[in-house]
Amino acid sequence: MDTPDLDRLTLLERAQLLHDATLRRHDMTMAALREIQAWQQSLIETLTGITATLTQTLAAIKDMLDRGNGH
């Protein structure tokens, strides 16, 4: 069944609108992923700092235990 050019143009316009909407959703999703990535990087830096502090604290405790009660 042949479709008049006007109907084809309408189909093309609909396809373009769908494509544009898909791109907008993709852009929004990518922006959200970038925010999550930045938050994750911040969290990694915080946890790295906590790990360094705990490592030093554990080393100090081990040193004190190795010395025993004799100071």
N, C-alpha and C positions, 0 to 999 in steps of 0.2 A: 504494500500500500504506500503510495507516494505521499509525502508530507509537503504541504506548501512551504515556500521559503520563509514565510512569516512564522510558522510553527517551528521550523528548524532554528530560526533566530531565537525564538523564545526558549527552546531547549538549550541553545548555546548560552544564552543569558543566565538561565538557571544553573547550568554547569559552572559558569564563571562565578556566580554568587556563592555556590557551594564551595568552590575552590577558595575563594576569598575568605569565607568563614572558617574553612579548615586551616588556612594559613594564620588567621588571627588566633585560633585556639592553639595552634602549634607555638606561636610567639609567646602566648601567655604561659603555656606549659614550660617552655624553655626559660622564661623569666623566673618562674617558680622554682625550677630546678637549679638555676644559678643562685637564688636566695638560699636554698637548702645546702648547696655546695659551700657557700660562704659561711653559713652557720656551722656546718660540719668541720670546716677548717678551723674556725674559732674554737670549737669544742676539742679538736685534736690538740691545739696549742695549749689549752687549759689543762687537759689531761697529761700532756707531756710535762708541764710545770709541776703538777701534783706528783707525778711519778718521780721526778728529780728530787723533790722535797722528801718524799717517803723513802727513797733510796738513801739519802743522806741520814735521815732519822734512823733507819734500820742499821746503817753502818755504825752510827754512834752507840746505839743500844748494844750491838754485837761487841763493840770495843769495850763497853762498860762490863758486859758479862764475862768477856775474856779476862778482865782484870780481877774479877772476883771481889771479895770483901776487903781485900788488902788495899784498895784504892789505887 
